[in-house]
Amino acid sequence: MVKVGLVDDHKYDLEKLEALLRNEEMLSIHFSTTDSEEAYEFIKKNEIDLLITDIEMPKLSGYELADFIQTYALDIKVIFLTGHSGYAVHAFELDVLDYILKPYSKDRLIKGMNRYKRQMAPTKDEGKLVLKQKSEMNFIDKKSILFIERTGRSSKLVTIDGEFETYQSLSDLEDQLNNRNFIRSHRSFIINLHYVKNFSIYAKNSFSISFQHTNQTAIITKSKLEYVQENYF
């Protein structure tokens, strides 16, 4: 059973959200409030699995609630609901599950809920990536990979633990990384969205990506960034 907390300072929007979720199977509404400070007190108890919150609210914003969850490493996922499209990039920094623009349909809301279910389900990405070299074979924790770059005739893996090289192509490596967090952002890059800090304009049709744990950057095309915003946020 997924325990959900709902926060929206607009009573009508909160009632709409409750109505859309009330009869969903395997879901229980743990709290529902228009007061973000009240929500904060519930969140501190760490008794919910998922927080669905507006962003712009008096007292505490949705960003502040999500930041508290991230700072204290609470096991709570966050879905943002907002009437403004300009917050998506910052949402990446807070590792939110979904970013839904108002007004939204029930189908769009359920799409975000299904994203939570998929993320919580066991996936094949758990474990090791087999990294082949001419004279040896290494096993890399997939969850430690920040990004992979194709440079010349080799591929460079930048991880939390250091850098590794292999003759394997990005396509070969991509086949092993069947986790939704890994995407082919550019013909020369595979990135792990879990560690993305921000995107900034690099050229007319591409953006530079900065990551946690490293000063190195990767590239994402404009079309792929639009795909990420549509399907992840």
C-alpha positions as CSV (number, residue, x, y, z in Angstrom):
1,M,0.0,0.0,0.0
2,V,1.4,3.4,-1.0
3,K,0.9,6.0,1.7
4,V,0.5,9.4,0.1
5,G,0.5,13.0,1.6
6,L,-1.2,15.8,-0.3
7,V,-0.5,19.5,0.0
8,D,-2.0,22.4,-1.9
9,D,-2.9,25.8,-0.4
10,H,-5.9,26.1,-2.9
11,K,-8.8,24.2,-1.3
12,Y,-10.4,23.5,-4.7
13,D,-7.2,22.0,-6.2
14,L,-6.7,19.9,-3.1
15,E,-10.3,18.5,-3.2
16,K,-9.8,17.7,-6.9
17,L,-6.6,15.9,-6.1
18,E,-8.3,13.9,-3.4
19,A,-11.2,13.0,-5.7
20,L,-8.9,11.7,-8.4
21,L,-6.9,9.5,-6.0
22,R,-9.6,8.4,-3.6
23,N,-10.5,5.2,-5.3
24,E,-7.1,4.1,-6.6
25,E,-6.1,0.6,-5.6
26,M,-3.1,0.1,-3.4
27,L,-3.0,3.7,-2.3
28,S,-4.0,5.4,0.9
29,I,-4.2,9.1,1.6
30,H,-2.2,9.5,4.9
31,F,-2.8,13.3,5.1
32,S,-4.3,16.1,3.0
33,T,-3.8,19.7,3.9
34,T,-3.8,23.3,2.6
35,D,-1.2,24.2,5.3
36,S,2.4,23.5,4.2
37,E,3.7,23.8,7.8
38,E,1.2,21.1,8.9
39,A,2.5,19.0,6.0
40,Y,6.1,19.6,7.2
41,E,5.2,18.1,10.7
42,F,3.7,15.0,9.0
43,I,6.8,14.7,6.8
44,K,9.2,14.8,9.7
45,K,7.6,11.6,11.0
46,N,8.6,9.9,7.7
47,E,5.4,7.9,7.6
48,I,4.5,8.4,3.9
49,D,6.0,7.0,0.7
50,L,5.0,9.7,-1.6
51,L,4.4,13.5,-1.3
52,I,2.3,15.3,-3.9
53,T,2.6,19.0,-3.5
54,D,2.0,22.4,-5.0
55,I,5.2,24.5,-5.4
56,E,4.1,28.1,-4.7
57,M,2.5,28.2,-1.2
58,P,2.6,30.7,1.7
59,K,4.7,29.7,4.8
60,L,6.7,26.8,3.2
61,S,7.0,26.2,-0.5
62,G,6.9,22.8,-2.2
63,Y,10.6,23.3,-2.9
64,E,11.3,23.7,0.8
65,L,9.4,20.5,1.6
66,A,11.3,18.6,-1.1
67,D,14.6,20.1,0.0
68,F,14.0,18.9,3.6
69,I,13.2,15.4,2.3
70,Q,16.4,15.3,0.3
71,T,18.6,16.9,3.0
72,Y,17.6,14.4,5.6
73,A,17.6,11.5,3.1
74,L,14.0,10.6,4.0
75,D,12.6,7.7,2.0
76,I,9.8,9.8,0.4
77,K,9.4,10.5,-3.3
78,V,7.9,13.8,-4.5
79,I,5.6,14.8,-7.3
80,F,5.3,18.6,-8.0
81,L,2.0,20.1,-9.1
82,T,2.3,23.7,-10.4
83,G,0.7,26.2,-12.7
84,H,4.1,27.4,-13.9
85,S,6.5,25.7,-16.3
86,G,9.7,27.5,-15.3
87,Y,10.6,25.3,-12.3
88,A,11.5,22.0,-14.1
89,V,15.3,22.4,-14.2
90,H,15.4,23.2,-10.5
91,A,13.2,20.1,-9.8
92,F,16.0,18.0,-11.2
93,E,18.3,19.2,-8.4
94,L,15.8,17.9,-5.8
95,D,15.4,14.6,-7.6
96,V,11.6,14.8,-7.7
97,L,9.7,11.9,-9.3
98,D,7.4,14.0,-11.6
99,Y,6.5,17.5,-12.5
100,I,2.9,18.0,-13.5
101,L,1.5,21.2,-14.9
102,K,-2.0,22.4,-13.9
103,P,-4.6,22.0,-15.1
104,Y,-4.0,18.2,-15.4
105,S,-6.1,15.2,-16.3
106,K,-6.5,12.1,-14.2
107,D,-4.5,10.2,-16.8
108,R,-1.6,12.5,-16.4
109,L,-1.7,12.2,-12.6
110,I,-1.9,8.4,-12.8
111,K,1.0,8.4,-15.2
112,G,3.1,10.0,-12.3
113,M,1.8,7.4,-9.9
114,N,2.7,4.6,-12.2
115,R,6.2,6.1,-12.5
116,Y,6.5,5.7,-8.7
117,K,5.4,2.1,-8.9
118,R,8.0,1.3,-11.7
119,Q,10.8,3.0,-9.8
120,M,10.0,1.0,-6.6
121,A,9.8,-2.3,-8.5
122,P,12.9,-4.4,-8.7
123,T,14.8,-3.8,-12.0
124,K,17.5,-5.5,-13.9
125,D,19.8,-2.5,-13.4
126,E,20.7,-3.6,-9.9
127,G,24.2,-5.1,-9.8
128,K,27.2,-4.8,-12.0
129,L,28.1,-3.6,-15.4
130,V,30.7,-5.8,-17.1
131,L,33.5,-3.6,-18.4
132,K,35.7,-5.4,-20.9
133,Q,39.3,-4.3,-21.7
134,K,42.0,-6.0,-23.8
135,S,43.8,-7.6,-20.8
136,E,41.2,-7.6,-18.1
137,M,37.5,-7.4,-17.2
138,N,36.1,-5.1,-14.5
139,F,32.7,-5.1,-12.7
140,I,31.3,-1.6,-12.0
141,D,28.4,-0.9,-9.7
142,K,25.8,0.5,-12.1
143,K,24.4,2.8,-9.4
144,S,27.8,4.5,-9.1
145,I,28.0,5.6,-12.8
146,L,27.5,9.4,-13.3
147,F,27.9,9.4,-17.1
148,I,29.7,7.6,-20.0
149,E,31.5,9.4,-22.8
150,R,32.7,8.1,-26.2
151,T,36.1,9.5,-26.9
152,G,37.9,8.4,-30.0
153,R,38.0,4.6,-30.1
154,S,37.2,4.1,-26.4
155,S,34.4,4.8,-23.9
156,K,35.1,6.6,-20.6
157,L,33.0,5.9,-17.6
158,V,32.9,8.6,-14.9
159,T,31.8,7.1,-11.6
160,I,31.6,8.1,-7.9
161,D,34.7,5.9,-7.4
162,G,36.8,7.1,-10.3
163,E,37.2,6.8,-14.1
164,F,37.4,3.7,-16.2
165,E,38.0,3.0,-19.9
166,T,36.8,0.3,-22.2
167,Y,36.8,-0.4,-26.0
168,Q,33.1,-1.3,-25.8
169,S,30.8,1.1,-27.7
170,L,28.1,3.2,-26.1
171,S,25.5,0.9,-27.7
172,D,27.1,-2.2,-26.0
173,L,27.1,-0.4,-22.7
174,E,23.6,1.0,-23.1
175,D,22.3,-2.6,-23.5
176,Q,23.5,-3.4,-20.0
177,L,22.0,-0.2,-18.5
178,N,18.3,-0.9,-18.7
179,N,17.4,1.5,-15.9
180,R,15.1,4.4,-16.6
181,N,17.6,6.8,-15.0
182,F,20.2,6.1,-17.8
183,I,19.5,7.8,-21.1
184,R,21.4,8.4,-24.3
185,S,21.6,12.2,-24.1
186,H,23.8,12.7,-27.2
187,R,25.5,10.5,-29.7
188,S,28.7,10.6,-27.5
189,F,27.1,10.4,-24.0
190,I,25.0,8.3,-21.7
191,I,24.0,10.0,-18.5
192,N,22.5,9.0,-15.2
193,L,19.7,11.4,-14.4
194,H,19.9,10.6,-10.7
195,Y,23.1,12.6,-10.4
196,V,22.2,15.6,-12.6
197,K,22.6,19.0,-10.9
198,N,21.5,21.3,-13.7
199,F,21.4,22.0,-17.4
200,S,22.8,25.1,-19.0
201,I,22.9,26.4,-22.6
202,Y,26.0,25.1,-24.5
203,A,25.1,25.7,-28.1
204,K,22.1,26.5,-30.2
205,N,20.7,22.9,-30.0
206,S,22.5,21.5,-27.0
207,F,22.9,21.9,-23.3
208,S,25.8,21.3,-20.9
209,I,25.0,19.0,-17.9
210,S,26.7,19.2,-14.5
211,F,26.7,16.4,-12.0
212,Q,27.0,15.7,-8.4
213,H,30.4,14.2,-7.3
214,T,32.4,15.6,-10.3
215,N,33.3,18.9,-12.1
216,Q,33.3,17.1,-15.4
217,T,30.3,17.8,-17.7
218,A,28.3,16.0,-20.4
219,I,26.1,17.1,-23.3
220,I,22.4,16.7,-24.0
221,T,20.7,17.7,-27.2
222,K,17.7,20.0,-27.2
223,S,15.4,17.3,-28.5
224,K,16.5,14.9,-25.8
225,L,16.1,17.5,-23.1
226,E,12.6,18.1,-24.3
227,Y,12.0,14.3,-24.1
228,V,13.4,14.2,-20.5
229,Q,11.1,17.1,-19.5
230,E,8.1,15.5,-21.0
231,N,8.7,12.0,-19.7
232,Y,10.4,12.6,-16.4
233,F,9.2,16.0,-15.4
